[in-house]
Amino acid sequence: MKEVTVTELKEKIDKGEDFQLIDVREQNEHDFANIGGDLIPMSTFRDHIDRINTNKEVIVYCRSGKRSADVIQYLEKNNGFTNLNNLKGGILAWSDEIDPSIPKY
């Protein structure tokens, strides 16, 4: 599975690169702390696979990187996606390394 570090994600954002950022946490987690991106909760993502771009890089994140990795593995195995990247360390790493104003939970 391909991974992107939070530093690499920050560089992509700063450069204005064209990619899709997807948050697979639940609504209450997204409301509490998020770094943007499309909310497609892990609990419902199978109903919303059509919202995931197949024509550009997609970076998937969650709290620590575990749920996003599970979603990516499912999508690669069952839907043939090849453009997905897991955000290593998730939003916790973002808070630790990029923006400490993002609350941890």
Phi and psi in radians as a Rosetta constraint file:
Dihedral C 1 N 2 CA 2 C 2 CIRCULARHARMONIC -1.357 0.35
Dihedral N 2 CA 2 C 2 N 3 CIRCULARHARMONIC 2.499 0.35
Dihedral C 2 N 3 CA 3 C 3 CIRCULARHARMONIC -2.253 0.35
Dihedral N 3 CA 3 C 3 N 4 CIRCULARHARMONIC 2.684 0.35
Dihedral C 3 N 4 CA 4 C 4 CIRCULARHARMONIC -2.197 0.35
Dihedral N 4 CA 4 C 4 N 5 CIRCULARHARMONIC 2.364 0.35
Dihedral C 4 N 5 CA 5 C 5 CIRCULARHARMONIC -1.410 0.35
Dihedral N 5 CA 5 C 5 N 6 CIRCULARHARMONIC 2.866 0.35
Dihedral C 5 N 6 CA 6 C 6 CIRCULARHARMONIC -1.133 0.35
Dihedral N 6 CA 6 C 6 N 7 CIRCULARHARMONIC -0.561 0.35
Dihedral C 6 N 7 CA 7 C 7 CIRCULARHARMONIC -1.124 0.35
Dihedral N 7 CA 7 C 7 N 8 CIRCULARHARMONIC -0.755 0.35
Dihedral C 7 N 8 CA 8 C 8 CIRCULARHARMONIC -1.126 0.35
Dihedral N 8 CA 8 C 8 N 9 CIRCULARHARMONIC -0.699 0.35
Dihedral C 8 N 9 CA 9 C 9 CIRCULARHARMONIC -1.087 0.35
Dihedral N 9 CA 9 C 9 N 10 CIRCULARHARMONIC -0.784 0.35
Dihedral C 9 N 10 CA 10 C 10 CIRCULARHARMONIC -1.036 0.35
Dihedral N 10 CA 10 C 10 N 11 CIRCULARHARMONIC -0.726 0.35
Dihedral C 10 N 11 CA 11 C 11 CIRCULARHARMONIC -1.102 0.35
Dihedral N 11 CA 11 C 11 N 12 CIRCULARHARMONIC -0.722 0.35
Dihedral C 11 N 12 CA 12 C 12 CIRCULARHARMONIC -1.083 0.35
Dihedral N 12 CA 12 C 12 N 13 CIRCULARHARMONIC -0.763 0.35
Dihedral C 12 N 13 CA 13 C 13 CIRCULARHARMONIC -1.097 0.35
Dihedral N 13 CA 13 C 13 N 14 CIRCULARHARMONIC -0.844 0.35
Dihedral C 13 N 14 CA 14 C 14 CIRCULARHARMONIC -1.081 0.35
Dihedral N 14 CA 14 C 14 N 15 CIRCULARHARMONIC -0.596 0.35
Dihedral C 14 N 15 CA 15 C 15 CIRCULARHARMONIC -1.435 0.35
Dihedral N 15 CA 15 C 15 N 16 CIRCULARHARMONIC -0.136 0.35
Dihedral C 15 N 16 CA 16 C 16 CIRCULARHARMONIC 1.258 0.35
Dihedral N 16 CA 16 C 16 N 17 CIRCULARHARMONIC 0.483 0.35
Dihedral C 16 N 17 CA 17 C 17 CIRCULARHARMONIC -1.114 0.35
Dihedral N 17 CA 17 C 17 N 18 CIRCULARHARMONIC 2.650 0.35
Dihedral C 17 N 18 CA 18 C 18 CIRCULARHARMONIC -1.618 0.35
Dihedral N 18 CA 18 C 18 N 19 CIRCULARHARMONIC 1.848 0.35
Dihedral C 18 N 19 CA 19 C 19 CIRCULARHARMONIC -2.631 0.35
Dihedral N 19 CA 19 C 19 N 20 CIRCULARHARMONIC 2.907 0.35
Dihedral C 19 N 20 CA 20 C 20 CIRCULARHARMONIC -1.880 0.35
Dihedral N 20 CA 20 C 20 N 21 CIRCULARHARMONIC 2.305 0.35
Dihedral C 20 N 21 CA 21 C 21 CIRCULARHARMONIC -1.895 0.35
Dihedral N 21 CA 21 C 21 N 22 CIRCULARHARMONIC 2.185 0.35
Dihedral C 21 N 22 CA 22 C 22 CIRCULARHARMONIC -2.149 0.35
Dihedral N 22 CA 22 C 22 N 23 CIRCULARHARMONIC 2.271 0.35
Dihedral C 22 N 23 CA 23 C 23 CIRCULARHARMONIC -1.771 0.35
Dihedral N 23 CA 23 C 23 N 24 CIRCULARHARMONIC 2.081 0.35
Dihedral C 23 N 24 CA 24 C 24 CIRCULARHARMONIC -1.773 0.35
Dihedral N 24 CA 24 C 24 N 25 CIRCULARHARMONIC 0.219 0.35
Dihedral C 24 N 25 CA 25 C 25 CIRCULARHARMONIC -1.336 0.35
Dihedral N 25 CA 25 C 25 N 26 CIRCULARHARMONIC 3.070 0.35
Dihedral C 25 N 26 CA 26 C 26 CIRCULARHARMONIC -1.460 0.35
Dihedral N 26 CA 26 C 26 N 27 CIRCULARHARMONIC 2.851 0.35
Dihedral C 26 N 27 CA 27 C 27 CIRCULARHARMONIC -0.931 0.35
Dihedral N 27 CA 27 C 27 N 28 CIRCULARHARMONIC -0.784 0.35
Dihedral C 27 N 28 CA 28 C 28 CIRCULARHARMONIC -1.129 0.35
Dihedral N 28 CA 28 C 28 N 29 CIRCULARHARMONIC -0.592 0.35
Dihedral C 28 N 29 CA 29 C 29 CIRCULARHARMONIC -1.211 0.35
Dihedral N 29 CA 29 C 29 N 30 CIRCULARHARMONIC -0.743 0.35
Dihedral C 29 N 30 CA 30 C 30 CIRCULARHARMONIC -1.093 0.35
Dihedral N 30 CA 30 C 30 N 31 CIRCULARHARMONIC -0.711 0.35
Dihedral C 30 N 31 CA 31 C 31 CIRCULARHARMONIC -1.135 0.35
Dihedral N 31 CA 31 C 31 N 32 CIRCULARHARMONIC -0.610 0.35
Dihedral C 31 N 32 CA 32 C 32 CIRCULARHARMONIC -1.280 0.35
Dihedral N 32 CA 32 C 32 N 33 CIRCULARHARMONIC -0.749 0.35
Dihedral C 32 N 33 CA 33 C 33 CIRCULARHARMONIC -2.754 0.35
Dihedral N 33 CA 33 C 33 N 34 CIRCULARHARMONIC 2.207 0.35
Dihedral C 33 N 34 CA 34 C 34 CIRCULARHARMONIC -2.666 0.35
Dihedral N 34 CA 34 C 34 N 35 CIRCULARHARMONIC 2.845 0.35
Dihedral C 34 N 35 CA 35 C 35 CIRCULARHARMONIC -2.062 0.35
Dihedral N 35 CA 35 C 35 N 36 CIRCULARHARMONIC 0.426 0.35
Dihedral C 35 N 36 CA 36 C 36 CIRCULARHARMONIC 1.614 0.35
Dihedral N 36 CA 36 C 36 N 37 CIRCULARHARMONIC -2.939 0.35
Dihedral C 36 N 37 CA 37 C 37 CIRCULARHARMONIC 1.629 0.35
Dihedral N 37 CA 37 C 37 N 38 CIRCULARHARMONIC 2.944 0.35
Dihedral C 37 N 38 CA 38 C 38 CIRCULARHARMONIC -1.454 0.35
Dihedral N 38 CA 38 C 38 N 39 CIRCULARHARMONIC 2.254 0.35
Dihedral C 38 N 39 CA 39 C 39 CIRCULARHARMONIC -1.482 0.35
Dihedral N 39 CA 39 C 39 N 40 CIRCULARHARMONIC 2.014 0.35
Dihedral C 39 N 40 CA 40 C 40 CIRCULARHARMONIC -2.328 0.35
Dihedral N 40 CA 40 C 40 N 41 CIRCULARHARMONIC 1.529 0.35
Dihedral C 40 N 41 CA 41 C 41 CIRCULARHARMONIC -0.970 0.35
Dihedral N 41 CA 41 C 41 N 42 CIRCULARHARMONIC 2.513 0.35
Dihedral C 41 N 42 CA 42 C 42 CIRCULARHARMONIC -0.945 0.35
Dihedral N 42 CA 42 C 42 N 43 CIRCULARHARMONIC -0.627 0.35
Dihedral C 42 N 43 CA 43 C 43 CIRCULARHARMONIC -1.173 0.35
Dihedral N 43 CA 43 C 43 N 44 CIRCULARHARMONIC -0.305 0.35
Dihedral C 43 N 44 CA 44 C 44 CIRCULARHARMONIC -2.240 0.35
Dihedral N 44 CA 44 C 44 N 45 CIRCULARHARMONIC 0.057 0.35
Dihedral C 44 N 45 CA 45 C 45 CIRCULARHARMONIC -1.071 0.35
Dihedral N 45 CA 45 C 45 N 46 CIRCULARHARMONIC -0.517 0.35
Dihedral C 45 N 46 CA 46 C 46 CIRCULARHARMONIC -1.104 0.35
Dihedral N 46 CA 46 C 46 N 47 CIRCULARHARMONIC -0.426 0.35
Dihedral C 46 N 47 CA 47 C 47 CIRCULARHARMONIC -1.487 0.35
Dihedral N 47 CA 47 C 47 N 48 CIRCULARHARMONIC -0.109 0.35
Dihedral C 47 N 48 CA 48 C 48 CIRCULARHARMONIC -2.267 0.35
Dihedral N 48 CA 48 C 48 N 49 CIRCULARHARMONIC 0.449 0.35
Dihedral C 48 N 49 CA 49 C 49 CIRCULARHARMONIC -1.037 0.35
Dihedral N 49 CA 49 C 49 N 50 CIRCULARHARMONIC -0.506 0.35
Dihedral C 49 N 50 CA 50 C 50 CIRCULARHARMONIC -1.160 0.35
Dihedral N 50 CA 50 C 50 N 51 CIRCULARHARMONIC -0.250 0.35
Dihedral C 50 N 51 CA 51 C 51 CIRCULARHARMONIC -1.469 0.35
Dihedral N 51 CA 51 C 51 N 52 CIRCULARHARMONIC -0.136 0.35
Dihedral C 51 N 52 CA 52 C 52 CIRCULARHARMONIC -1.607 0.35
Dihedral N 52 CA 52 C 52 N 53 CIRCULARHARMONIC 2.124 0.35
Dihedral C 52 N 53 CA 53 C 53 CIRCULARHARMONIC -1.172 0.35
Dihedral N 53 CA 53 C 53 N 54 CIRCULARHARMONIC 2.373 0.35
Dihedral C 53 N 54 CA 54 C 54 CIRCULARHARMONIC -1.842 0.35
Dihedral N 54 CA 54 C 54 N 55 CIRCULARHARMONIC -0.071 0.35
Dihedral C 54 N 55 CA 55 C 55 CIRCULARHARMONIC -1.859 0.35
Dihedral N 55 CA 55 C 55 N 56 CIRCULARHARMONIC 0.023 0.35
Dihedral C 55 N 56 CA 56 C 56 CIRCULARHARMONIC -2.622 0.35
Dihedral N 56 CA 56 C 56 N 57 CIRCULARHARMONIC 2.989 0.35
Dihedral C 56 N 57 CA 57 C 57 CIRCULARHARMONIC -1.067 0.35
Dihedral N 57 CA 57 C 57 N 58 CIRCULARHARMONIC 2.423 0.35
Dihedral C 57 N 58 CA 58 C 58 CIRCULARHARMONIC -2.172 0.35
Dihedral N 58 CA 58 C 58 N 59 CIRCULARHARMONIC 2.277 0.35
Dihedral C 58 N 59 CA 59 C 59 CIRCULARHARMONIC -1.999 0.35
Dihedral N 59 CA 59 C 59 N 60 CIRCULARHARMONIC 2.186 0.35
Dihedral C 59 N 60 CA 60 C 60 CIRCULARHARMONIC -1.943 0.35
Dihedral N 60 CA 60 C 60 N 61 CIRCULARHARMONIC 2.361 0.35
Dihedral C 60 N 61 CA 61 C 61 CIRCULARHARMONIC -2.410 0.35
Dihedral N 61 CA 61 C 61 N 62 CIRCULARHARMONIC 2.805 0.35
Dihedral C 61 N 62 CA 62 C 62 CIRCULARHARMONIC -2.512 0.35
Dihedral N 62 CA 62 C 62 N 63 CIRCULARHARMONIC -2.660 0.35
Dihedral C 62 N 63 CA 63 C 63 CIRCULARHARMONIC -1.227 0.35
Dihedral N 63 CA 63 C 63 N 64 CIRCULARHARMONIC -0.878 0.35
Dihedral C 63 N 64 CA 64 C 64 CIRCULARHARMONIC -2.162 0.35
Dihedral N 64 CA 64 C 64 N 65 CIRCULARHARMONIC -0.192 0.35
Dihedral C 64 N 65 CA 65 C 65 CIRCULARHARMONIC 1.938 0.35
Dihedral N 65 CA 65 C 65 N 66 CIRCULARHARMONIC -0.173 0.35
Dihedral C 65 N 66 CA 66 C 66 CIRCULARHARMONIC -1.309 0.35
Dihedral N 66 CA 66 C 66 N 67 CIRCULARHARMONIC -0.912 0.35
Dihedral C 66 N 67 CA 67 C 67 CIRCULARHARMONIC -1.124 0.35
Dihedral N 67 CA 67 C 67 N 68 CIRCULARHARMONIC -0.714 0.35
Dihedral C 67 N 68 CA 68 C 68 CIRCULARHARMONIC -1.113 0.35
Dihedral N 68 CA 68 C 68 N 69 CIRCULARHARMONIC -0.646 0.35
Dihedral C 68 N 69 CA 69 C 69 CIRCULARHARMONIC -1.115 0.35
Dihedral N 69 CA 69 C 69 N 70 CIRCULARHARMONIC -0.721 0.35
Dihedral C 69 N 70 CA 70 C 70 CIRCULARHARMONIC -1.093 0.35
Dihedral N 70 CA 70 C 70 N 71 CIRCULARHARMONIC -0.745 0.35
Dihedral C 70 N 71 CA 71 C 71 CIRCULARHARMONIC -1.099 0.35
Dihedral N 71 CA 71 C 71 N 72 CIRCULARHARMONIC -0.788 0.35
Dihedral C 71 N 72 CA 72 C 72 CIRCULARHARMONIC -1.081 0.35
Dihedral N 72 CA 72 C 72 N 73 CIRCULARHARMONIC -0.791 0.35
Dihedral C 72 N 73 CA 73 C 73 CIRCULARHARMONIC -1.024 0.35
Dihedral N 73 CA 73 C 73 N 74 CIRCULARHARMONIC -0.751 0.35
Dihedral C 73 N 74 CA 74 C 74 CIRCULARHARMONIC -1.078 0.35
Dihedral N 74 CA 74 C 74 N 75 CIRCULARHARMONIC -0.850 0.35
Dihedral C 74 N 75 CA 75 C 75 CIRCULARHARMONIC -1.135 0.35
Dihedral N 75 CA 75 C 75 N 76 CIRCULARHARMONIC -0.674 0.35
Dihedral C 75 N 76 CA 76 C 76 CIRCULARHARMONIC -1.186 0.35
Dihedral N 76 CA 76 C 76 N 77 CIRCULARHARMONIC -0.733 0.35
Dihedral C 76 N 77 CA 77 C 77 CIRCULARHARMONIC -1.274 0.35
Dihedral N 77 CA 77 C 77 N 78 CIRCULARHARMONIC -0.761 0.35
Dihedral C 77 N 78 CA 78 C 78 CIRCULARHARMONIC -1.756 0.35
Dihedral N 78 CA 78 C 78 N 79 CIRCULARHARMONIC -0.311 0.35
Dihedral C 78 N 79 CA 79 C 79 CIRCULARHARMONIC -2.224 0.35
Dihedral N 79 CA 79 C 79 N 80 CIRCULARHARMONIC 0.038 0.35
Dihedral C 79 N 80 CA 80 C 80 CIRCULARHARMONIC 1.271 0.35
Dihedral N 80 CA 80 C 80 N 81 CIRCULARHARMONIC 0.295 0.35
Dihedral C 80 N 81 CA 81 C 81 CIRCULARHARMONIC -1.138 0.35
Dihedral N 81 CA 81 C 81 N 82 CIRCULARHARMONIC 2.446 0.35
Dihedral C 81 N 82 CA 82 C 82 CIRCULARHARMONIC -2.256 0.35
Dihedral N 82 CA 82 C 82 N 83 CIRCULARHARMONIC 0.055 0.35
Dihedral C 82 N 83 CA 83 C 83 CIRCULARHARMONIC -1.951 0.35
Dihedral N 83 CA 83 C 83 N 84 CIRCULARHARMONIC 0.349 0.35
Dihedral C 83 N 84 CA 84 C 84 CIRCULARHARMONIC -1.738 0.35
Dihedral N 84 CA 84 C 84 N 85 CIRCULARHARMONIC 2.463 0.35
Dihedral C 84 N 85 CA 85 C 85 CIRCULARHARMONIC -2.278 0.35
Dihedral N 85 CA 85 C 85 N 86 CIRCULARHARMONIC 2.383 0.35
Dihedral C 85 N 86 CA 86 C 86 CIRCULARHARMONIC -1.559 0.35
Dihedral N 86 CA 86 C 86 N 87 CIRCULARHARMONIC 2.385 0.35
Dihedral C 86 N 87 CA 87 C 87 CIRCULARHARMONIC -1.417 0.35
Dihedral N 87 CA 87 C 87 N 88 CIRCULARHARMONIC 1.895 0.35
Dihedral C 87 N 88 CA 88 C 88 CIRCULARHARMONIC -1.094 0.35
Dihedral N 88 CA 88 C 88 N 89 CIRCULARHARMONIC 2.123 0.35
Dihedral C 88 N 89 CA 89 C 89 CIRCULARHARMONIC 1.485 0.35
Dihedral N 89 CA 89 C 89 N 90 CIRCULARHARMONIC -0.145 0.35
Dihedral C 89 N 90 CA 90 C 90 CIRCULARHARMONIC 1.015 0.35
Dihedral N 90 CA 90 C 90 N 91 CIRCULARHARMONIC -2.702 0.35
Dihedral C 90 N 91 CA 91 C 91 CIRCULARHARMONIC -1.197 0.35
Dihedral N 91 CA 91 C 91 N 92 CIRCULARHARMONIC -0.401 0.35
Dihedral C 91 N 92 CA 92 C 92 CIRCULARHARMONIC -1.120 0.35
Dihedral N 92 CA 92 C 92 N 93 CIRCULARHARMONIC -0.755 0.35
Dihedral C 92 N 93 CA 93 C 93 CIRCULARHARMONIC -1.153 0.35
Dihedral N 93 CA 93 C 93 N 94 CIRCULARHARMONIC -0.663 0.35
Dihedral C 93 N 94 CA 94 C 94 CIRCULARHARMONIC -1.031 0.35
Dihedral N 94 CA 94 C 94 N 95 CIRCULARHARMONIC -0.799 0.35
Dihedral C 94 N 95 CA 95 C 95 CIRCULARHARMONIC -1.116 0.35
Dihedral N 95 CA 95 C 95 N 96 CIRCULARHARMONIC -0.718 0.35
Dihedral C 95 N 96 CA 96 C 96 CIRCULARHARMONIC -1.215 0.35
Dihedral N 96 CA 96 C 96 N 97 CIRCULARHARMONIC -0.704 0.35
Dihedral C 96 N 97 CA 97 C 97 CIRCULARHARMONIC -1.875 0.35
Dihedral N 97 CA 97 C 97 N 98 CIRCULARHARMONIC -0.410 0.35
Dihedral C 97 N 98 CA 98 C 98 CIRCULARHARMONIC -2.020 0.35
Dihedral N 98 CA 98 C 98 N 99 CIRCULARHARMONIC -0.914 0.35
Dihedral C 98 N 99 CA 99 C 99 CIRCULARHARMONIC -2.454 0.35
Dihedral N 99 CA 99 C 99 N 100 CIRCULARHARMONIC 1.623 0.35
Dihedral C 99 N 100 CA 100 C 100 CIRCULARHARMONIC -1.168 0.35
Dihedral N 100 CA 100 C 100 N 101 CIRCULARHARMONIC -0.122 0.35
Dihedral C 100 N 101 CA 101 C 101 CIRCULARHARMONIC -1.327 0.35
Dihedral N 101 CA 101 C 101 N 102 CIRCULARHARMONIC -0.240 0.35
Dihedral C 101 N 102 CA 102 C 102 CIRCULARHARMONIC -1.319 0.35
Dihedral N 102 CA 102 C 102 N 103 CIRCULARHARMONIC 2.056 0.35
Dihedral C 102 N 103 CA 103 C 103 CIRCULARHARMONIC -1.192 0.35
Dihedral N 103 CA 103 C 103 N 104 CIRCULARHARMONIC 2.535 0.35
Dihedral C 103 N 104 CA 104 C 104 CIRCULARHARMONIC -1.768 0.35
Dihedral N 104 CA 104 C 104 N 105 CIRCULARHARMONIC 2.652 0.35
